[in-house]
């Protein structure tokens, strides 16, 4: 299943635009059972659960302490460059 790191159902005072929530930098592919454990938990709580489940978080998610628009865009750019340089490299 696809986990939205910053949840689609946002709570609190900071609201991210839908186009930011849907960026690849905010998404993580997980087994359904693990995704259901995360639900709409806070970012650091999600990271703790993911680390305990031995999920490879990559270089960005594994070091962040907060998760917002800047971090999502940075991770999106990272994966776009990786895809361009490595996956679709000819």
N, C-alpha and C positions, 0 to 999 in steps of 0.2 A: 504494500500500500504506500501511498505518498503522505508523508508527514510534513506539515507546514511548521517550521521551527517557530516563527512568529505566527500565532494561531490566526485562522480565518475569522473566528469569533473573538474579537478583541475586547479586552476589559481595560479599565484604567483611563488615564488622561491622554496618553499618547496613542493616537490612531494612525496606522499606516494605510496608505492608499492601496486599493485592491491590486493595482498593477505592480506594486512592490511586493505584496504578499505572495503573488503568483510567480515571481521571478525564480529561476532555477537555483539561485543562491539561497533561497529560503526553503528549499525542498530537500527531503531526504527519503530515500526508498528503504522501507522497513517491512518486516513481517507484521502481519495484521495484529498479532497478540502484543507485540512491543508497541506498535502505534497506539493501540487502545490504552496502554499503561500511561502514555504521555499526555493524552487528551489536551487540555488547555493549561497545563502546568506552566509555572514560571520557567524562564530560560535556563537558569542554573540548575533547577531541579531536573529538567529534561536532560541536560548534559550529564548529570550524575547518573541517571538511569541508563543512558546510552553507554557511558563508560563502563558501568557495572555489567552491561550486556555485551561488552567487548565489541561494540560497533566502531568501525574505523571512521573517525570524525574528520579526518583530513587536517591540513595545517591551519586552517582558519577557525573552524568550529572548535577545535581542541584547545585553542588558546584564548578565545574571547570570554569576557566576563559579563558583557552586555550584548543585547541583540536588538538592532533597530535598522533603520533605512540604510545608514552608511555601511554597516556590516553586511547586510544583504546584498547591496550593490557591489561591494568589494568581493564577496564570494562569487557573485554572478560573473564578474569580470575575470576572476581567477579561472573558473570553469570554462568560460568562453575561450580564453587564451589557451588553456590546456587542450580543448577540443580542436581548435584551429591548428596549433603547433604539433600535436601528437596524434589525435584520432583521425583527422581528415588531411593530414600531411601527405603530400604525394612526392 
